Every structure is written in C-alpha cells, then in structure tokens.
Amino acid sequence: MTTLLTLGPLLYHWPAEAWRDFYFRIADEAPVTSVCLGEVVCPKRAPFTFPHYEDVIQRLETAGKEVVLSTPALITDQRDLALVKDAVELGAGLVEANDVAALPLLAGRPHVIGPYVNVYNESTLARLSADGAVRVTLPVELPAASIGKLAGQDAPETGMPEIGMPGIGMPETGMPEIEIQVFGRWPLAISARCYHARAYGRSKDGCLYACGEDPDGLPVETLDDEPFLVVNGVQTQSASYGCLLNELDLLKACGVSRFRLSPQKIGMIEVARLFQDRLDGRIGREEASVALRQLAGHTALSNGFFHGREGAQFV
Amino acid sequence: MNLPGLELVCPAGTPAALEAAVDAGADTVYLGFRDCTNARNFPGLNFSRKELEAAVAYAHPRGSKVYLAINSFPQAGNEGPWRQAVDDAAGLGVDAIIVSDIGVLDYAAQSHPDLRRHLSVQASAAHPLALAYYHRNFGITRAVLPRVLTVPQIKEIAAEAPVETEVFVYGGMCPMAEGRCALSSYATGRSPNTAGVCSPASHVRYVPEGGRVQVRLGDFTINRFESGEPSGYPTLCKGRFKARGHASYLFEDPVSLDARPLIPELAAAGVKALKIEGRQRGRAYIAQVVSALREAVEEAAAGRAPEPTSLAALSEGGRSTGGAYRKDWR
C-alpha cells in the first residue's frame, strides 16, 4: 500500500506574506503529496490570504502537489458558509468539509471529510462515502482500535441497506481513504466565542486580530504554570504537539494510507522529511524520535489518544 | 401579544425525577437508557427498559411526552447497543428519539421511519444548511440548537430551517460546540463522545492546601479555591487558567444558564421548544426548576415578561447568565 503525507491547513493567523512564503517553500521542498489550504478557524482572517491563492496553488500544482481546499470547522453564519462556496467555485481541487453544513454543497461530487466532522463508526463512514467522500481524516480522539475498524478492508457491519441516491453515489471503488493526523497540536474544541480576543481583553468584533500575535497559538497554563492548552482564535488546541512517529507502522498495519502533518511554527520541511524517511524505512525509530524532539524544541509531545489513554500522555 | 405555545422539555435521570417533572408541568420529559448510548452515562443514573416502559405509562395519560436521548457516538465495531436502543425506543412507544450520530440516524430512518427523529445538540448543527442536510437525508423533524448561538442567529435558523428548533433555557452551559470537544478526553481519556461523560468525577481530586483547595482533573490543576468560596462542579472549560500571565476563567465562568427573561424573544424568533439541562439532577431540583420554568412559559404566553423567581441557590456557583444568547458573550 502506498503511504502518503498530507500537510494539513495552516490553522494560525500568519501575516499574508509569511503564509504565502510558507506554502512556496512547502511546494519547493517538502516531500508531501497533498497540501490543504484554507481558513478553518475564523472567516475574518480569510481576506488577507485571498490575494495569494492563485500564486500558491499554481506553485503547489507545478511542484506536483495535490491541492485540497479546507473549509471552516464551525459554520454558524453566511461568512463561514461563503468560504465553502468560494472553495467550491475555485474549482482547484478537492474540497474538505469540516462542518456538516458544508455537505449539501458537496454531495454527489468527490470531496474530503476533515477531522472536525464526527466519524466514529462504520455506518457514518459508509453514509459519507455514499454521498461522495473519497477521503476522511478521523477525529483526533479515536483510539487505535477504532482507527483499525474504520481503515480496515472490512465491509461495514451487516444489516445496513444500500444507501445513497442512485446515480450520484461514488463508483464502487470501496471505502474512503483514511487519513490520520500524526503531527501537530491536537485540535480539541471549537467555539463561537473567541478566547484569543478574550485573553487580550477585547471583544470578538473588536478583536484587532489578537490571534496574529501568537503564530503558534497562545499558551494556556495551569495555575501551577504547567503548559496545558493553546488558544487559537475560537479554537482550543493541545499545548503538546501530537506525534505518532512511533506509531506509523501500526497505523499502516491498520490500513491507514494517509498521514497528516498539522503546521506549527517550527521547521515543517524538516518534519515532513523526517516522517517520509521514517515511512520509507530510511531512518530508524530511535534516530527519528531524537530528531523530532530537537525540532519540537521545548514543546512536549503526546500520543495518548491513539493508545486509548489521556490525550496528553506520551507513551 | 399572545405567543404560540412553547413546549417545555425537561430532564429526568431517574423514575422519581420523571414523575416530579410530569407533576410540575413538563410537556415532555427526556431521558436515556442506562448504558453508553447517551451523553449522560453517569453511575446510578438513567433508565432500564422496564423503567422506560413505566415512564411512558406514567407520562402519556397525564398528557406528557417522552423523548429518548440516544445521543452519544457509537464506537467502530460496536454499533449494536445504539441500534438496539433505537429498536427498543420504537417498541416501547417513546414519542421521539434524540440522536447525534449520522450512522444511528441512518439506521433509525431506514428501520423505523415512523419514529420521530430529533437532532441532538451533540451534533452541533449551527446553520440552516446543516439542519437541511439532516432533514433531507434522515428526515429529522426537530433540532436542538447549540448553546453558542445568539438570538438573532436562532431567529435566522428558525426561519430558514425545514425543521422545528429547540433551545436550552436553563442549566449547564457549554461554551464549546457540543459533540466536538475533546478537552475532557485530553485530560482524562474520557469524553462525552467516547464515554458519555465530561470531566468525570472519577478523575476529579480536591487537594487541601492550607486554607485553600486545589482542584485536579487527571494530571492537571484546573482551579484553586479559598476554603468556603462557592464553587460548582469542576468541568474543565469552567476552570481557572493562566494566559498572558493572568489567571482567569478563560473559557467560561462557573455560571449556569438562565434564559427565562429571553423566553418572549425566543418565542418570537420562532423557537418551538425550550429545554432544561440536567439529567444528572435529583428529584427536588427537577420539581423546583420545572415549576419555575412552567411559570415563566405561562407568563410569556400571556404576554407578560417572565419575572424570574430566585433559582440562584440551584445554579452553578450560585450565579446565572443569559449565556451566548447575549452577543457580548462572544
């Protein structure tokens, strides 16, 4: 089975030029097959990067990358929905739905399901597949046992009648590809409330883009000064970088074919190379672990979700 | 102005609470089976099949309806209990099931098309298009809206959505999009979606420190109190944390929702039903809260602004709020 790396959408609010240059470098240097673009967290940020989309998409496609257009994780109003419509109209590649509200716009055409849509079991996966989902990134809290069931070659549980409307379902090519986030802070929660603005003493409407001050998220510590979470606008993430570097072989054995790296403000080209080298067996487990720890700096790593433990644990 | 009748949907975690809710004027009581199929899977709580049968037999002759929450997400490879719950709901004559998972909805729509299906708040459907998706594909007739919407947004959804809307008016606040939150799972390994619990009591520890109490959830300190300072249940998102050097209730204050003053506005927005949170609460609490909400609904129906009688002693941390319905919450 071919295993492929995906670069997930950049979730933070970086200056537009830094955003563009980041993707240019990814296009030129990172051994990733797919690259997700698009504002997932806050529609107010989107206008800044729009002017660079054409250049970035062209650069990525010229480099042979597949472009995936990611859409908002929480759709509550027309501004959120407009980003889905823009992605559909851009027609540059597969669109990734991160909220069920995006699905009616994508039904009947191939699309991707992102990690913010609840896909916990075979029936849900089968239903989404029937409506055109060709690839699904599973929610971050799923343990190995669930990932195996969903990524395996097994058909969904018996007893389900044939579903999907005739004529617009996917061709019988089997179930969607399963993608798992293997690096980057875990997205833990999404709200309509902007905690970033709140932490800066501002309202959401008058936020002055507080989130732009923290390009790797705003650290949230416990009262005992332990790193715990980070805030990224309306999103709450883990303080630790999720890391399933040591679990890649297990994931492959589960039937997982795609591995997602979620961008952080560290050397993501190096992170991508490290994961690709590990997937290809060019580098040993120990050596890879040491290298990743160096890249992560002072940030802790975690893999507890995969092992059915507290997500913050590193087993 | 005479407002259309609003359905008051009340929680019950035990048969005694159900009877209390019906007697106090609940139009509908919602409850769950005593297993992993619902999002309040707490020890000693919820209903057996036999108890549900008795609940329906108590409620129906008194003019109250019974909804069954089957609103957690089945684990891969173990969808059986959820399907069984749907089958039993149909067999035992509940008036509707409250579901969040696409797979469970699909099963219910195919297997029991005549059983009313409501979309749980755990599905976090916050836009008319999301409701349209669930309506078109699974024939839902009502959706419980997330607690992160403002009244104008609720109005827009109620106007555009092809289904009835139900909103929370009293009880616990959830500042995150429900059903899409893994905070508890990150700290304890157990979340509403995976285990039907949030910040489970089994993982909470109160550590005395001189005159103060440290509150731990799993390996993390989520608050610290002076002894005697009022405190609610230590839910992770209502903990005190440090950001930019300041300790604060960054995500949500330890308050609970009391939207009684907003009932006329919600009715005018086209909302069909009002929901009270709290299946984990005891009979006395249910009786008192349901009576107070019944009174508020009647006041609103008669065109008078509800005058909230004091329920402060019952609310989280002794304080209540209009929550996300106020725009400045965001």
Boltz contact constraints between the chains, C-beta under 6 A:
constraints:
  - contact:
      token1: [A, 74]
      token2: [B, 177]
      max_distance: 6.0
  - contact:
      token1: [A, 75]
      token2: [B, 127]
      max_distance: 6.0
  - contact:
      token1: [A, 76]
      token2: [B, 126]
      max_distance: 6.0
  - contact:
      token1: [A, 76]
      token2: [B, 127]
      max_distance: 6.0
  - contact:
      token1: [A, 100]
      token2: [B, 130]
      max_distance: 6.0
  - contact:
      token1: [A, 100]
      token2: [B, 133]
      max_distance: 6.0
  - contact:
      token1: [A, 101]
      token2: [B, 127]
      max_distance: 6.0
  - contact:
      token1: [A, 101]
      token2: [B, 129]
      max_distance: 6.0
  - contact:
      token1: [A, 101]
      token2: [B, 130]
      max_distance: 6.0
  - contact:
      token1: [A, 103]
      token2: [B, 133]
      max_distance: 6.0
  - contact:
      token1: [A, 104]
      token2: [B, 129]
      max_distance: 6.0
  - contact:
      token1: [A, 104]
      token2: [B, 132]
      max_distance: 6.0
  - contact:
      token1: [A, 104]
      token2: [B, 133]
      max_distance: 6.0
  - contact:
      token1: [A, 118]
      token2: [B, 73]
      max_distance: 6.0
  - contact:
      token1: [A, 120]
      token2: [B, 73]
      max_distance: 6.0
  - contact:
      token1: [A, 121]
      token2: [B, 74]
      max_distance: 6.0
  - contact:
      token1: [A, 121]
      token2: [B, 76]
      max_distance: 6.0
  - contact:
      token1: [A, 121]
      token2: [B, 79]
      max_distance: 6.0
  - contact:
      token1: [A, 121]
      token2: [B, 103]
      max_distance: 6.0
  - contact:
      token1: [A, 122]
      token2: [B, 76]
      max_distance: 6.0
  - contact:
      token1: [A, 123]
      token2: [B, 79]
      max_distance: 6.0
  - contact:
      token1: [A, 123]
      token2: [B, 103]
      max_distance: 6.0
  - contact:
      token1: [A, 123]
      token2: [B, 106]
      max_distance: 6.0
  - contact:
      token1: [A, 124]
      token2: [B, 102]
      max_distance: 6.0
  - contact:
      token1: [A, 124]
      token2: [B, 103]
      max_distance: 6.0
  - contact:
      token1: [A, 127]
      token2: [B, 102]
      max_distance: 6.0
  - contact:
      token1: [A, 127]
      token2: [B, 106]
      max_distance: 6.0
  - contact:
      token1: [A, 141]
      token2: [B, 182]
      max_distance: 6.0
  - contact:
      token1: [A, 141]
      token2: [B, 185]
      max_distance: 6.0
  - contact:
      token1: [A, 146]
      token2: [B, 75]
      max_distance: 6.0
  - contact:
      token1: [A, 146]
      token2: [B, 76]
      max_distance: 6.0
  - contact:
      token1: [A, 149]
      token2: [B, 76]
      max_distance: 6.0
  - contact:
      token1: [A, 149]
      token2: [B, 77]
      max_distance: 6.0
  - contact:
      token1: [A, 150]
      token2: [B, 76]
      max_distance: 6.0
  - contact:
      token1: [A, 157]
      token2: [B, 79]
      max_distance: 6.0
  - contact:
      token1: [A, 161]
      token2: [B, 110]
      max_distance: 6.0
  - contact:
      token1: [A, 188]
      token2: [B, 182]
      max_distance: 6.0
  - contact:
      token1: [A, 188]
      token2: [B, 183]
      max_distance: 6.0
  - contact:
      token1: [A, 188]
      token2: [B, 186]
      max_distance: 6.0
  - contact:
      token1: [A, 189]
      token2: [B, 176]
      max_distance: 6.0
  - contact:
      token1: [A, 189]
      token2: [B, 181]
      max_distance: 6.0
  - contact:
      token1: [A, 189]
      token2: [B, 183]
      max_distance: 6.0
  - contact:
      token1: [A, 190]
      token2: [B, 177]
      max_distance: 6.0
  - contact:
      token1: [A, 190]
      token2: [B, 180]
      max_distance: 6.0
  - contact:
      token1: [A, 191]
      token2: [B, 148]
      max_distance: 6.0
  - contact:
      token1: [A, 191]
      token2: [B, 175]
      max_distance: 6.0
  - contact:
      token1: [A, 191]
      token2: [B, 176]
      max_distance: 6.0
  - contact:
      token1: [A, 192]
      token2: [B, 148]
      max_distance: 6.0
  - contact:
      token1: [A, 192]
      token2: [B, 330]
      max_distance: 6.0
  - contact:
      token1: [A, 193]
      token2: [B, 175]
      max_distance: 6.0
  - contact:
      token1: [A, 193]
      token2: [B, 330]
      max_distance: 6.0
  - contact:
      token1: [A, 195]
      token2: [B, 250]
      max_distance: 6.0
  - contact:
      token1: [A, 199]
      token2: [B, 243]
      max_distance: 6.0
  - contact:
      token1: [A, 199]
      token2: [B, 244]
      max_distance: 6.0
  - contact:
      token1: [A, 204]
      token2: [B, 330]
      max_distance: 6.0
  - contact:
      token1: [A, 218]
      token2: [B, 243]
      max_distance: 6.0
  - contact:
      token1: [A, 220]
      token2: [B, 241]
      max_distance: 6.0
  - contact:
      token1: [A, 220]
      token2: [B, 243]
      max_distance: 6.0
  - contact:
      token1: [A, 221]
      token2: [B, 242]
      max_distance: 6.0
  - contact:
      token1: [A, 222]
      token2: [B, 220]
      max_distance: 6.0
  - contact:
      token1: [A, 222]
      token2: [B, 221]
      max_distance: 6.0
  - contact:
      token1: [A, 223]
      token2: [B, 221]
      max_distance: 6.0
  - contact:
      token1: [A, 223]
      token2: [B, 224]
      max_distance: 6.0
  - contact:
      token1: [A, 223]
      token2: [B, 247]
      max_distance: 6.0
  - contact:
      token1: [A, 224]
      token2: [B, 221]
      max_distance: 6.0
  - contact:
      token1: [A, 228]
      token2: [B, 220]
      max_distance: 6.0
  - contact:
      token1: [A, 238]
      token2: [B, 186]
      max_distance: 6.0
  - contact:
      token1: [A, 309]
      token2: [B, 189]
      max_distance: 6.0
  - contact:
      token1: [A, 310]
      token2: [B, 188]
      max_distance: 6.0
  - contact:
      token1: [A, 310]
      token2: [B, 189]
      max_distance: 6.0
  - contact:
      token1: [A, 310]
      token2: [B, 218]
      max_distance: 6.0
  - contact:
      token1: [A, 311]
      token2: [B, 185]
      max_distance: 6.0
  - contact:
      token1: [A, 311]
      token2: [B, 186]
      max_distance: 6.0
  - contact:
      token1: [A, 312]
      token2: [B, 186]
      max_distance: 6.0
